[in-house]
Amino acid sequence: MQCLSEFLTLHGLTLEESPTKYRILKTLKHIPKGSTIITSPSLACFPILSMVNTRCDNCLEIPIESLKRCSRCHKAFYCNVKCQKLAWSAHHKILCPIYKKEENKTLDSDYMDEEMLRRVALRLDKYMKKKSYYEAEKISLIDLNEKINCETFLTLMSHREKRTPEQLEKFKTIAKNVFSDLDLQNITQDELITYLCKFSCNNFNLDDSQLFSFGEGTYPIGSLINHSCRPNAIMMYSIGQQISSGPQILRSIENIKAGEEITISYVDVAMSRTSRQKLLSEKYFFKCQCSRCSSNDVSIDITEEERKVLVNIERLTEIRENGEANEKIIEDLLISQMQQNPTTNDSISSLISNIIISLLPHLAEETLKSDYIQTLEVLFNKIHTTTTHQNLFTTSSLSSATKHFYDRIDLQQWRESWILGRYILAIYLLIYPRFHPIIGLHLFSLAKCMWNDAHKDKDKAVESYEIIKATKKALEITHGDGFENRKIVAQGILDAHTRAK
Ligand SMILES: C[S@@+](CC[C@H](N)C(=O)[O-])C[C@H]1O[C@@H](n2cnc3c(N)ncnc32)[C@H](O)[C@@H]1O
């Protein structure tokens, strides 16, 4: 498709055919980490069920003033008249009487599929109706974007032939309902089934800047990006822009060389290899061949939690650089710690805390690039060889540690919370890509805890300074320069610096 490839070239990207992945999106130029690679609009997006009463149906923002409800259907909520008008002309004019008719309908996940199908079908039908206009040589930029978005959606993979009869039956029923509700002129009922198949392996859950889920969206350009369990990019969302609902922002979390493929993760990278592969094969119909999935140095006789650590160690071994001296320090630290108290979990968690303290400056300054990763590798290898019965994660698993962390924050028990927070950070650094949004957000919470506890303790003040600097670095990369809480972080850096002196 000519217009899509021109659009991608304009952004320094190119789409290549692939025998295994159908197409792959590559960059034509070097992309430094923390860059916005491309921003693209949705074909349709709306709040998830739990948010329909709290977020605007048009721009998905939570307004300062209360939302206004459509007086006809009582179902759609908007920030203001402008959003209401935009939604009215896009789809609500047609959907409002349908909503009214189905006032008592149960809202479930099938309903979400139905809603997405209505909105996408209306938009595509409108586009197809005016296709000859869109084919003219000179069209406005807005129309050109519409053409690219609609045409790209039509090229997306559906994997329809691989679906189970039950799934197809369900899609058939939804398509039938939607087809009878809407007066579609250019789309058949059968094509609607294919669209539903496309949604299930291409659509996105929208997360806010704190990583809480708030919406669902169809983003055809974003859907061109393949998966890797070791991704070099992430998707973020910009909400509250009333003209275009929820633009999707593709950001690099690694330096990406010219000619390299751009990848995101379709699943939580913290999942074990088995769980990732199961999900990828059931929902996306492929077997992941990424370097994390293809290496075979993971022993099978380990718990799920240990596996999480080990799959990341595969990654760590690949990027060894020159941190031998540091490795030695940590190894000595580990040995002395184990000798002091070889069996309790306390020795391990305090050890991890020590390591984090020593590595934070590097994280903030980006010196000794991969040394913290190497260090953790040495650490965990040692733990596994020296303490065979000790499972770092069974007594204090990541999820329960996270829960305790936030409980302590609620109780304003700052010391307890930063001890837990440092431990969680160590594990996050192992599990997630180095600049995953979760790392920056966690550093931010940790900085706050430490800050609150650092009044009298100079060492803590120094550490809180390192953590707040690391927070800034991480959030700038994942969330961009204008990240939320930027002012608080900047002020925190100044205050912590003064206190640490
Ligand atoms: C959202 S689409 C990605 C773009 C797709 N390759 C295309 O050209 O339209 C998801 C589909 O791409 C393929 N895919 C994505 N990542 C892959 C990978 N790492 N290995 C093999 N196939 C992959 C799978 O068929 C998957 O269902």
The ligand as an SDF file (V2000), in Angstrom:
LIG
                    3D

 27 29  0  0  0  0  0  0  0  0999 V2000
   -0.3140   -7.4290   15.8210 C   0  0  0  0  0  0  0  0  0  0  0  0
    0.1650   -8.4550   14.5080 S   0  0  0  0  0  0  0  0  0  0  0  0
    1.7870   -7.9110   14.1710 C   0  0  0  0  0  0  0  0  0  0  0  0
    2.0080   -7.5000   12.7370 C   0  0  0  0  0  0  0  0  0  0  0  0
    1.9260   -8.5970   11.7170 C   0  0  0  0  0  0  0  0  0  0  0  0
    3.1920   -9.2800   11.5840 N   0  0  0  0  0  0  0  0  0  0  0  0
    1.5290   -8.0220   10.3630 C   0  0  0  0  0  0  0  0  0  0  0  0
    2.3090   -8.0420    9.4480 O   0  0  0  0  0  0  0  0  0  0  0  0
    0.3740   -7.5400   10.2670 O   0  0  0  0  0  0  0  0  0  0  0  0
    0.2990   -9.9450   15.3710 C   0  0  0  0  0  0  0  0  0  0  0  0
    0.6080  -11.1390   14.5220 C   0  0  0  0  0  0  0  0  0  0  0  0
    1.9070  -11.0360   13.9520 O   0  0  0  0  0  0  0  0  0  0  0  0
    2.6030  -12.2840   14.0290 C   0  0  0  0  0  0  0  0  0  0  0  0
    3.7360  -12.1140   14.9600 N   0  0  0  0  0  0  0  0  0  0  0  0
    3.9420  -11.1080   15.8300 C   0  0  0  0  0  0  0  0  0  0  0  0
    5.1020  -11.2630   16.4930 N   0  0  0  0  0  0  0  0  0  0  0  0
    5.6380  -12.4090   16.0510 C   0  0  0  0  0  0  0  0  0  0  0  0
    6.8260  -13.1150   16.3680 C   0  0  0  0  0  0  0  0  0  0  0  0
    7.6790  -12.6680   17.2770 N   0  0  0  0  0  0  0  0  0  0  0  0
    7.0470  -14.2830   15.7180 N   0  0  0  0  0  0  0  0  0  0  0  0
    6.1840  -14.7580   14.7840 C   0  0  0  0  0  0  0  0  0  0  0  0
    5.0410  -14.1300   14.4430 N   0  0  0  0  0  0  0  0  0  0  0  0
    4.7670  -12.9690   15.0600 C   0  0  0  0  0  0  0  0  0  0  0  0
    1.6110  -13.2890   14.5850 C   0  0  0  0  0  0  0  0  0  0  0  0
    0.9890  -13.9330   13.5080 O   0  0  0  0  0  0  0  0  0  0  0  0
    0.6280  -12.4050   15.3300 C   0  0  0  0  0  0  0  0  0  0  0  0
   -0.6570  -12.9680   15.4390 O   0  0  0  0  0  0  0  0  0  0  0  0
  1  2  1  0
  2  3  1  0
  2 10  1  0
  3  4  1  0
  4  5  1  0
  5  6  1  0
  5  7  1  0
  7  8  2  0
  7  9  1  0
 10 11  1  0
 11 12  1  0
 11 26  1  0
 12 13  1  0
 13 14  1  0
 13 24  1  0
 14 15  1  0
 14 23  1  0
 15 16  2  0
 16 17  1  0
 17 18  1  0
 17 23  2  0
 18 19  1  0
 18 20  2  0
 20 21  1  0
 21 22  2  0
 22 23  1  0
 24 25  1  0
 24 26  1  0
 26 27  1  0
M  CHG  2   2   1   9  -1
M  END
$$$$
